[in-house]
Every structure is written in C-alpha cells, then in structure tokens.
Amino acid sequence: MRTLTSTEFQSRLGKKFNLKSLYENIKSDLYEVEGQLKVFSQSENKLISEVSGYLFKNSGKRIRPALLVLCSKLLEYQGKEHILLAALVETIHTASLIHDDIIDDSETRRGRESVHSRWGPNITVLLGDYLYIKSINLSLKSQYNQIIHILTEISSRMIEGELTEYYLSGNLDIAEQDYLDIIEKKTASLFSAACHIGGVLGKASDKEKNFLVDYGTNLGMSFQVVDDLLDYTGEERTLGKPVLSDLREGRITLPLIYTLKNDGKANREFISEVLSKKNFEEESQKEILCILKSNGALDYTYNKAKEFSEKSQEIISEFPQSIHRDTLTILPEFVLRRSK
C-alpha cells in the first residue's frame, strides 16, 4: 500500500475526523496486529480460547498499538517486530480492563457484557493474570532487553495505580494531585510505554525517547481526563456503559474533586449522602449533574484535558515533519473531541 503524502493525508482527512481516517497510513500494520491478537486468543484450553476470543473480537480504539506503530515509523523503522509488540501492549491493556471490571463490578464493557459479568469473577481474575504473564513471556522474544524492562515496569505501575484508586475509593478528601497520580499510572503509563517502545525500535536517541515518553504521557492523561468527563456528559448508547458509572462505583474523578473543593457545604453534604447509597435514584443523578454544570467543574475538567493535549502536540512538533508526525499531532485533537 502506498503511503499518502502529508498534503494528501490532510486533504483526505477533511471533515472525517475519526480513527479510521487517522489510521489510513498504518491500516495494514493494524490489520496484522489484529491477526496477532487472534493468535494470542487461541489455546489448547477451550475456556481460554472462548473467553479470549470474546475479549479480542471487539477491537475498540486500538490507540495504544497504533501509537507504537506510529512512533516506530516516525523514526523510519523498517522491521516487523512492531506487530508483535503492539499486540502485546493491547493485551496488557485488555488484562487491565478485565481486572478493572472485577474491582468495579461492572456489568458492561464496550457495549457488551463484561467478562466478569458473563463468566464470573474467579475465571476473570485468572484470565487477567494469564494475559499479563503471557504478554511478559512473549516479550522475551524481543531482541531489545530494554523493551522487556519497559513492559514489566509499566505492568507494575498500572497495578499500583489500580490499588491506590481502590484504596481511595469513596474518599471525598482526595486531592487533584492524587487523582492525577492515579491516572498517570493506570492509563498514561501504557500510552507512554507504547511510544517509548516505538522509539526503541526506531533507534531513537535518548533525547528523542524522552520526547516520545512525554508525548505518550500527556496524551494518555488527556485521554483519561476526557474519559472521566464523558462519564458525566456522555450518552449511554454511545459510551457502551451507563453514565455516572464512576460515581456509582465510588470513583472520585476530577469533576467531583473540583466540586468538593470549590462548592458550598450543602452540596458537599448532598454528594456525600448520595455516594453512601449504592443505587442512588435518577433524581439524585440529575441534581449532581446540575451542580457540576453550574459550578464550572465540567469546563475545568475539559480545560485540564486540553492542557495535556496541547502539551503533547507541542512535544511531537520537535520531530521532523512527516505523515506520521501529522497523525500524532492530530490524535490529541481526536481525544478531546471523542464522544466515547
């Protein structure tokens, strides 16, 4: 497949601001990544094959593997190892999601039954462990020892973030910095790792690797802040899960942190009372949304996501102009505009 020039890419993108158009120049690579994920889902154990096949059938956004591919090609990498490693990054992400769903007791994921809901917590936690361990084991095939260290370290950081979030669940005194530390570990670290691995494959200089790590971190932070914002502003049929899921699960995210810090005592007491009920009523949900809209919490959260997004664009501009830099520059805009 011929790679589009920068001008052709910008022209073709036009108003089609979606991932399919953004991935135009790496779609053959991502197709191979999907093939690799299908291989990963196969096992002599029928249960593993069944559950893994269910997990990887719904492709999602595939932003993390796309970042690895894009960053490797940004540095003119010509090999094939990026396909395996991009699939491993997505597998680690998937493992983290199914563990997430157990902890949160989530019934849906990407518009379908969660693995936890369909197969139960015991099978699900074991499958999550299996995917983590299999990913690290397969990473040993890499010719770069640094990549193995990146994946093991990031897996540890993600679990650490999950533990901290669970520990602070329902704590109305959580500070904004605590929240940012959690999402940096849980979400942004894997974005960062994908970019870092792409840099290693492309034989980036230390300076270039640092740029890619910072780019991925800021993009991941923006992605998660928007995700948390959509829990309040999105639509259930678009999100593939009920709105205000985070609130029901006791997860205190940035819109609520802002409100608890800047709003009056009455609203704080009301929110505290609502959080103490596991199944709060629709009227309570509407009232909380009204509070957040009127006190500027939603605007504050969006602007925080925008700060991270703009920082990532600033960082990637340090690289020479290319079609892949164009995509990496536009991705932060997609993250800000997305509705799911």
KOLZASE-381874 format. One record per residue (C-alpha): residue number from 1; residue in one letter; y, x, z. Coordinates in nm, 2 decimals. Layout:
# KOLZASE-381874
ATOM | NUM | A | Y | X | Z
...
***
This chain:
# KOLZASE-381874
ATOM | 1 | M | 0.00 | 0.00 | 0.00
ATOM | 2 | R | 0.34 | 0.13 | -0.10
ATOM | 3 | T | 0.58 | 0.19 | 0.19
ATOM | 4 | L | 0.91 | 0.00 | 0.15
ATOM | 5 | T | 1.23 | 0.19 | 0.14
ATOM | 6 | S | 1.48 | 0.13 | 0.42
ATOM | 7 | T | 1.70 | -0.07 | 0.19
ATOM | 8 | E | 1.41 | -0.28 | 0.06
ATOM | 9 | F | 1.29 | -0.34 | 0.42
ATOM | 10 | Q | 1.63 | -0.46 | 0.54
ATOM | 11 | S | 1.67 | -0.68 | 0.23
ATOM | 12 | R | 1.32 | -0.84 | 0.26
ATOM | 13 | L | 1.36 | -0.89 | 0.63
ATOM | 14 | G | 1.67 | -1.11 | 0.58
ATOM | 15 | K | 1.65 | -1.41 | 0.79
ATOM | 16 | K | 1.28 | -1.38 | 0.85
ATOM | 17 | F | 1.32 | -1.24 | 1.19
ATOM | 18 | N | 0.96 | -1.23 | 1.31
ATOM | 19 | L | 0.69 | -0.98 | 1.39
ATOM | 20 | K | 0.51 | -1.03 | 1.06
ATOM | 21 | S | 0.81 | -0.91 | 0.86
ATOM | 22 | L | 0.89 | -0.64 | 1.11
ATOM | 23 | Y | 0.53 | -0.51 | 1.08
ATOM | 24 | E | 0.54 | -0.51 | 0.70
ATOM | 25 | N | 0.51 | -0.13 | 0.66
ATOM | 26 | I | 0.23 | -0.09 | 0.92
ATOM | 27 | K | 0.03 | -0.40 | 0.85
ATOM | 28 | S | -0.27 | -0.21 | 0.70
ATOM | 29 | D | -0.28 | 0.01 | 1.02
ATOM | 30 | L | -0.27 | -0.30 | 1.24
ATOM | 31 | Y | -0.54 | -0.46 | 1.04
ATOM | 32 | E | -0.76 | -0.15 | 1.12
ATOM | 33 | V | -0.66 | -0.18 | 1.48
ATOM | 34 | E | -0.79 | -0.54 | 1.48
ATOM | 35 | G | -1.11 | -0.42 | 1.33
ATOM | 36 | Q | -1.14 | -0.16 | 1.61
ATOM | 37 | L | -1.08 | -0.43 | 1.87
ATOM | 38 | K | -1.37 | -0.63 | 1.72
ATOM | 39 | V | -1.59 | -0.33 | 1.76
ATOM | 40 | F | -1.48 | -0.29 | 2.12
ATOM | 41 | S | -1.58 | -0.65 | 2.19
ATOM | 42 | Q | -1.94 | -0.60 | 2.07
ATOM | 43 | S | -2.21 | -0.52 | 2.33
ATOM | 44 | E | -2.58 | -0.55 | 2.38
ATOM | 45 | N | -2.48 | -0.75 | 2.68
ATOM | 46 | K | -2.43 | -1.11 | 2.54
ATOM | 47 | L | -2.19 | -1.21 | 2.81
ATOM | 48 | I | -1.97 | -0.91 | 2.75
ATOM | 49 | S | -1.97 | -0.99 | 2.37
ATOM | 50 | E | -1.89 | -1.35 | 2.43
ATOM | 51 | V | -1.60 | -1.30 | 2.67
ATOM | 52 | S | -1.46 | -1.00 | 2.49
ATOM | 53 | G | -1.48 | -1.18 | 2.16
ATOM | 54 | Y | -1.29 | -1.47 | 2.31
ATOM | 55 | L | -1.02 | -1.24 | 2.45
ATOM | 56 | F | -0.95 | -1.05 | 2.13
ATOM | 57 | K | -0.97 | -1.35 | 1.90
ATOM | 58 | N | -0.61 | -1.45 | 1.98
ATOM | 59 | S | -0.41 | -1.15 | 1.86
ATOM | 60 | G | -0.08 | -1.21 | 2.04
ATOM | 61 | K | 0.22 | -1.00 | 1.95
ATOM | 62 | R | 0.04 | -0.66 | 1.95
ATOM | 63 | I | 0.37 | -0.49 | 2.03
ATOM | 64 | R | 0.21 | -0.20 | 2.22
ATOM | 65 | P | -0.03 | -0.09 | 1.94
ATOM | 66 | A | 0.25 | -0.14 | 1.69
ATOM | 67 | L | 0.47 | 0.09 | 1.90
ATOM | 68 | L | 0.21 | 0.36 | 1.90
ATOM | 69 | V | 0.16 | 0.34 | 1.52
ATOM | 70 | L | 0.54 | 0.33 | 1.45
ATOM | 71 | C | 0.62 | 0.63 | 1.68
ATOM | 72 | S | 0.34 | 0.84 | 1.52
ATOM | 73 | K | 0.47 | 0.75 | 1.17
ATOM | 74 | L | 0.83 | 0.81 | 1.28
ATOM | 75 | L | 0.71 | 1.18 | 1.32
ATOM | 76 | E | 0.52 | 1.17 | 0.99
ATOM | 77 | Y | 0.17 | 1.17 | 1.15
ATOM | 78 | Q | -0.10 | 1.15 | 0.87
ATOM | 79 | G | -0.43 | 1.12 | 1.06
ATOM | 80 | K | -0.64 | 0.83 | 1.17
ATOM | 81 | E | -0.67 | 0.88 | 1.54
ATOM | 82 | H | -0.38 | 0.65 | 1.60
ATOM | 83 | I | -0.60 | 0.35 | 1.51
ATOM | 84 | L | -0.85 | 0.41 | 1.80
ATOM | 85 | L | -0.57 | 0.49 | 2.04
ATOM | 86 | A | -0.36 | 0.19 | 1.95
ATOM | 87 | A | -0.67 | -0.03 | 2.01
ATOM | 88 | L | -0.73 | 0.14 | 2.35
ATOM | 89 | V | -0.37 | 0.07 | 2.45
ATOM | 90 | E | -0.42 | -0.30 | 2.36
ATOM | 91 | T | -0.75 | -0.31 | 2.55
ATOM | 92 | I | -0.58 | -0.17 | 2.87
ATOM | 93 | H | -0.31 | -0.44 | 2.83
ATOM | 94 | T | -0.58 | -0.71 | 2.79
ATOM | 95 | A | -0.76 | -0.58 | 3.10
ATOM | 96 | S | -0.43 | -0.60 | 3.30
ATOM | 97 | L | -0.38 | -0.96 | 3.18
ATOM | 98 | I | -0.71 | -1.09 | 3.29
ATOM | 99 | H | -0.67 | -0.93 | 3.63
ATOM | 100 | D | -0.32 | -1.09 | 3.65
ATOM | 101 | D | -0.47 | -1.43 | 3.58
ATOM | 102 | I | -0.72 | -1.39 | 3.86
ATOM | 103 | I | -0.45 | -1.30 | 4.11
ATOM | 104 | D | -0.22 | -1.58 | 3.99
ATOM | 105 | D | -0.50 | -1.83 | 3.95
ATOM | 106 | S | -0.36 | -1.90 | 3.60
ATOM | 107 | E | -0.54 | -2.17 | 3.40
ATOM | 108 | T | -0.39 | -2.08 | 3.06
ATOM | 109 | R | -0.31 | -1.77 | 2.86
ATOM | 110 | R | -0.16 | -1.77 | 2.51
ATOM | 111 | G | -0.21 | -2.14 | 2.48
ATOM | 112 | R | -0.58 | -2.13 | 2.57
ATOM | 113 | E | -0.79 | -2.14 | 2.88
ATOM | 114 | S | -0.77 | -1.81 | 3.07
ATOM | 115 | V | -1.09 | -1.61 | 3.10
ATOM | 116 | H | -1.06 | -1.67 | 3.48
ATOM | 117 | S | -1.05 | -2.05 | 3.43
ATOM | 118 | R | -1.33 | -2.05 | 3.18
ATOM | 119 | W | -1.58 | -1.81 | 3.33
ATOM | 120 | G | -1.47 | -1.78 | 3.69
ATOM | 121 | P | -1.32 | -1.50 | 3.89
ATOM | 122 | N | -1.63 | -1.30 | 3.95
ATOM | 123 | I | -1.72 | -1.24 | 3.59
ATOM | 124 | T | -1.35 | -1.20 | 3.50
ATOM | 125 | V | -1.27 | -0.92 | 3.75
ATOM | 126 | L | -1.59 | -0.74 | 3.64
ATOM | 127 | L | -1.49 | -0.77 | 3.28
ATOM | 128 | G | -1.14 | -0.64 | 3.35
ATOM | 129 | D | -1.29 | -0.34 | 3.53
ATOM | 130 | Y | -1.53 | -0.29 | 3.24
ATOM | 131 | L | -1.24 | -0.29 | 2.98
ATOM | 132 | Y | -1.04 | -0.04 | 3.19
ATOM | 133 | I | -1.33 | 0.20 | 3.23
ATOM | 134 | K | -1.44 | 0.17 | 2.87
ATOM | 135 | S | -1.09 | 0.24 | 2.75
ATOM | 136 | I | -1.07 | 0.56 | 2.95
ATOM | 137 | N | -1.41 | 0.66 | 2.84
ATOM | 138 | L | -1.33 | 0.61 | 2.47
ATOM | 139 | S | -1.01 | 0.81 | 2.52
ATOM | 140 | L | -1.22 | 1.12 | 2.58
ATOM | 141 | K | -1.28 | 1.12 | 2.20
ATOM | 142 | S | -0.92 | 1.22 | 2.15
ATOM | 143 | Q | -0.86 | 1.58 | 2.06
ATOM | 144 | Y | -0.55 | 1.58 | 2.28
ATOM | 145 | N | -0.61 | 1.62 | 2.65
ATOM | 146 | Q | -0.26 | 1.51 | 2.72
ATOM | 147 | I | -0.34 | 1.16 | 2.58
ATOM | 148 | I | -0.62 | 1.12 | 2.83
ATOM | 149 | H | -0.39 | 1.21 | 3.11
ATOM | 150 | I | -0.13 | 0.96 | 2.99
ATOM | 151 | L | -0.38 | 0.67 | 2.98
ATOM | 152 | T | -0.53 | 0.74 | 3.32
ATOM | 153 | E | -0.19 | 0.78 | 3.48
ATOM | 154 | I | -0.05 | 0.47 | 3.32
ATOM | 155 | S | -0.35 | 0.26 | 3.42
ATOM | 156 | S | -0.30 | 0.37 | 3.78
ATOM | 157 | R | 0.08 | 0.29 | 3.77
ATOM | 158 | M | 0.01 | -0.06 | 3.63
ATOM | 159 | I | -0.24 | -0.14 | 3.91
ATOM | 160 | E | 0.01 | 0.00 | 4.16
ATOM | 161 | G | 0.28 | -0.24 | 4.03
ATOM | 162 | E | 0.04 | -0.53 | 4.05
ATOM | 163 | L | -0.04 | -0.45 | 4.41
ATOM | 164 | T | 0.33 | -0.43 | 4.50
ATOM | 165 | E | 0.41 | -0.75 | 4.33
ATOM | 166 | Y | 0.13 | -0.93 | 4.51
ATOM | 167 | Y | 0.23 | -0.78 | 4.84
ATOM | 168 | L | 0.59 | -0.91 | 4.79
ATOM | 169 | S | 0.48 | -1.25 | 4.66
ATOM | 170 | G | 0.69 | -1.52 | 4.81
ATOM | 171 | N | 0.93 | -1.28 | 4.98
ATOM | 172 | L | 1.28 | -1.42 | 4.94
ATOM | 173 | D | 1.43 | -1.09 | 5.06
ATOM | 174 | I | 1.30 | -0.89 | 4.76
ATOM | 175 | A | 1.59 | -0.68 | 4.62
ATOM | 176 | E | 1.67 | -0.64 | 4.25
ATOM | 177 | Q | 1.56 | -0.28 | 4.26
ATOM | 178 | D | 1.22 | -0.38 | 4.40
ATOM | 179 | Y | 1.18 | -0.62 | 4.11
ATOM | 180 | L | 1.28 | -0.35 | 3.85
ATOM | 181 | D | 1.04 | -0.10 | 4.00
ATOM | 182 | I | 0.76 | -0.35 | 3.98
ATOM | 183 | I | 0.82 | -0.44 | 3.61
ATOM | 184 | E | 0.86 | -0.08 | 3.52
ATOM | 185 | K | 0.51 | -0.01 | 3.65
ATOM | 186 | K | 0.34 | -0.33 | 3.54
ATOM | 187 | T | 0.49 | -0.37 | 3.19
ATOM | 188 | A | 0.73 | -0.09 | 3.08
ATOM | 189 | S | 0.49 | 0.19 | 3.16
ATOM | 190 | L | 0.24 | 0.08 | 2.90
ATOM | 191 | F | 0.52 | 0.04 | 2.64
ATOM | 192 | S | 0.63 | 0.39 | 2.73
ATOM | 193 | A | 0.27 | 0.53 | 2.71
ATOM | 194 | A | 0.22 | 0.38 | 2.36
ATOM | 195 | C | 0.54 | 0.55 | 2.24
ATOM | 196 | H | 0.45 | 0.88 | 2.42
ATOM | 197 | I | 0.10 | 0.89 | 2.26
ATOM | 198 | G | 0.26 | 0.83 | 1.92
ATOM | 199 | G | 0.48 | 1.13 | 1.99
ATOM | 200 | V | 0.19 | 1.35 | 2.09
ATOM | 201 | L | 0.00 | 1.26 | 1.77
ATOM | 202 | G | 0.31 | 1.34 | 1.57
ATOM | 203 | K | 0.35 | 1.67 | 1.74
ATOM | 204 | A | 0.69 | 1.58 | 1.88
ATOM | 205 | S | 0.90 | 1.84 | 2.06
ATOM | 206 | D | 0.94 | 1.79 | 2.44
ATOM | 207 | K | 1.29 | 1.65 | 2.37
ATOM | 208 | E | 1.15 | 1.40 | 2.12
ATOM | 209 | K | 0.87 | 1.30 | 2.35
ATOM | 210 | N | 1.13 | 1.23 | 2.63
ATOM | 211 | F | 1.33 | 1.02 | 2.39
ATOM | 212 | L | 1.02 | 0.82 | 2.29
ATOM | 213 | V | 0.92 | 0.77 | 2.66
ATOM | 214 | D | 1.27 | 0.65 | 2.75
ATOM | 215 | Y | 1.28 | 0.42 | 2.44
ATOM | 216 | G | 0.95 | 0.26 | 2.53
ATOM | 217 | T | 1.05 | 0.22 | 2.90
ATOM | 218 | N | 1.38 | 0.04 | 2.81
ATOM | 219 | L | 1.21 | -0.18 | 2.55
ATOM | 220 | G | 0.94 | -0.27 | 2.80
ATOM | 221 | M | 1.20 | -0.35 | 3.07
ATOM | 222 | S | 1.39 | -0.58 | 2.83
ATOM | 223 | F | 1.06 | -0.74 | 2.72
ATOM | 224 | Q | 0.96 | -0.83 | 3.08
ATOM | 225 | V | 1.30 | -0.95 | 3.19
ATOM | 226 | V | 1.31 | -1.18 | 2.89
ATOM | 227 | D | 0.96 | -1.30 | 2.97
ATOM | 228 | D | 1.07 | -1.38 | 3.32
ATOM | 229 | L | 1.38 | -1.56 | 3.18
ATOM | 230 | L | 1.16 | -1.77 | 2.95
ATOM | 231 | D | 0.97 | -1.90 | 3.25
ATOM | 232 | Y | 1.29 | -2.09 | 3.33
ATOM | 233 | T | 1.43 | -2.16 | 2.98
ATOM | 234 | G | 1.13 | -2.18 | 2.75
ATOM | 235 | E | 0.91 | -2.48 | 2.64
ATOM | 236 | E | 0.55 | -2.52 | 2.75
ATOM | 237 | R | 0.42 | -2.58 | 2.39
ATOM | 238 | T | 0.59 | -2.26 | 2.27
ATOM | 239 | L | 0.51 | -2.04 | 2.57
ATOM | 240 | G | 0.14 | -2.14 | 2.58
ATOM | 241 | K | 0.17 | -2.20 | 2.96
ATOM | 242 | P | 0.36 | -2.43 | 3.19
ATOM | 243 | V | 0.72 | -2.35 | 3.26
ATOM | 244 | L | 0.81 | -2.23 | 3.61
ATOM | 245 | S | 0.46 | -2.08 | 3.64
ATOM | 246 | D | 0.61 | -1.77 | 3.81
ATOM | 247 | L | 0.78 | -1.99 | 4.07
ATOM | 248 | R | 0.47 | -2.19 | 4.15
ATOM | 249 | E | 0.28 | -1.86 | 4.20
ATOM | 250 | G | 0.54 | -1.73 | 4.44
ATOM | 251 | R | 0.66 | -1.46 | 4.20
ATOM | 252 | I | 1.03 | -1.39 | 4.27
ATOM | 253 | T | 1.19 | -1.27 | 3.95
ATOM | 254 | L | 1.54 | -1.18 | 3.86
ATOM | 255 | P | 1.70 | -1.53 | 3.81
ATOM | 256 | L | 1.58 | -1.63 | 4.15
ATOM | 257 | I | 1.67 | -1.29 | 4.31
ATOM | 258 | Y | 2.03 | -1.33 | 4.17
ATOM | 259 | T | 2.05 | -1.69 | 4.31
ATOM | 260 | L | 1.92 | -1.60 | 4.65
ATOM | 261 | K | 2.17 | -1.32 | 4.68
ATOM | 262 | N | 2.48 | -1.49 | 4.54
ATOM | 263 | D | 2.43 | -1.86 | 4.60
ATOM | 264 | G | 2.50 | -2.05 | 4.92
ATOM | 265 | K | 2.28 | -2.10 | 5.23
ATOM | 266 | A | 2.19 | -2.46 | 5.14
ATOM | 267 | N | 2.05 | -2.36 | 4.80
ATOM | 268 | R | 1.86 | -2.07 | 4.96
ATOM | 269 | E | 1.70 | -2.31 | 5.22
ATOM | 270 | F | 1.61 | -2.56 | 4.95
ATOM | 271 | I | 1.44 | -2.29 | 4.73
ATOM | 272 | S | 1.26 | -2.16 | 5.04
ATOM | 273 | E | 1.13 | -2.51 | 5.11
ATOM | 274 | V | 1.02 | -2.56 | 4.75
ATOM | 275 | L | 0.83 | -2.23 | 4.75
ATOM | 276 | S | 0.64 | -2.32 | 5.06
ATOM | 277 | K | 0.48 | -2.61 | 4.86
ATOM | 278 | K | 0.21 | -2.50 | 4.62
ATOM | 279 | N | 0.25 | -2.81 | 4.40
ATOM | 280 | F | 0.62 | -2.90 | 4.40
ATOM | 281 | E | 0.75 | -3.21 | 4.23
ATOM | 282 | E | 0.92 | -3.23 | 3.89
ATOM | 283 | E | 1.25 | -3.33 | 4.05
ATOM | 284 | S | 1.25 | -3.01 | 4.26
ATOM | 285 | Q | 1.19 | -2.81 | 3.94
ATOM | 286 | K | 1.48 | -2.98 | 3.77
ATOM | 287 | E | 1.70 | -2.91 | 4.07
ATOM | 288 | I | 1.62 | -2.54 | 4.08
ATOM | 289 | L | 1.69 | -2.51 | 3.70
ATOM | 290 | C | 2.02 | -2.69 | 3.76
ATOM | 291 | I | 2.11 | -2.44 | 4.04
ATOM | 292 | L | 2.02 | -2.14 | 3.82
ATOM | 293 | K | 2.22 | -2.27 | 3.52
ATOM | 294 | S | 2.53 | -2.34 | 3.72
ATOM | 295 | N | 2.55 | -2.02 | 3.92
ATOM | 296 | G | 2.52 | -1.78 | 3.63
ATOM | 297 | A | 2.17 | -1.65 | 3.72
ATOM | 298 | L | 2.03 | -1.71 | 3.37
ATOM | 299 | D | 2.32 | -1.54 | 3.20
ATOM | 300 | Y | 2.30 | -1.25 | 3.44
ATOM | 301 | T | 1.93 | -1.21 | 3.36
ATOM | 302 | Y | 1.98 | -1.22 | 2.98
ATOM | 303 | N | 2.26 | -0.96 | 3.01
ATOM | 304 | K | 2.03 | -0.73 | 3.21
ATOM | 305 | A | 1.77 | -0.76 | 2.93
ATOM | 306 | K | 2.04 | -0.69 | 2.67
ATOM | 307 | E | 2.14 | -0.37 | 2.86
ATOM | 308 | F | 1.79 | -0.24 | 2.84
ATOM | 309 | S | 1.76 | -0.35 | 2.47
ATOM | 310 | E | 2.08 | -0.18 | 2.37
ATOM | 311 | K | 1.98 | 0.14 | 2.56
ATOM | 312 | S | 1.65 | 0.16 | 2.36
ATOM | 313 | Q | 1.84 | 0.12 | 2.03
ATOM | 314 | E | 2.08 | 0.40 | 2.14
ATOM | 315 | I | 1.79 | 0.63 | 2.22
ATOM | 316 | I | 1.60 | 0.57 | 1.89
ATOM | 317 | S | 1.91 | 0.65 | 1.69
ATOM | 318 | E | 1.86 | 1.01 | 1.79
ATOM | 319 | F | 1.58 | 1.03 | 1.53
ATOM | 320 | P | 1.64 | 1.08 | 1.16
ATOM | 321 | Q | 1.69 | 0.77 | 0.95
ATOM | 322 | S | 1.36 | 0.62 | 0.81
ATOM | 323 | I | 1.19 | 0.29 | 0.75
ATOM | 324 | H | 1.00 | 0.33 | 1.08
ATOM | 325 | R | 1.32 | 0.40 | 1.27
ATOM | 326 | D | 1.46 | 0.09 | 1.12
ATOM | 327 | T | 1.17 | -0.11 | 1.26
ATOM | 328 | L | 1.20 | 0.05 | 1.61
ATOM | 329 | T | 1.57 | -0.03 | 1.60
ATOM | 330 | I | 1.52 | -0.39 | 1.52
ATOM | 331 | L | 1.23 | -0.45 | 1.76
ATOM | 332 | P | 1.47 | -0.47 | 2.07
ATOM | 333 | E | 1.66 | -0.75 | 1.89
ATOM | 334 | F | 1.34 | -0.94 | 1.84
ATOM | 335 | V | 1.25 | -0.90 | 2.21
ATOM | 336 | L | 1.59 | -1.05 | 2.30
ATOM | 337 | R | 1.56 | -1.34 | 2.06
ATOM | 338 | R | 1.20 | -1.44 | 2.11
ATOM | 339 | S | 1.10 | -1.78 | 2.24
ATOM | 340 | K | 0.76 | -1.69 | 2.36
***
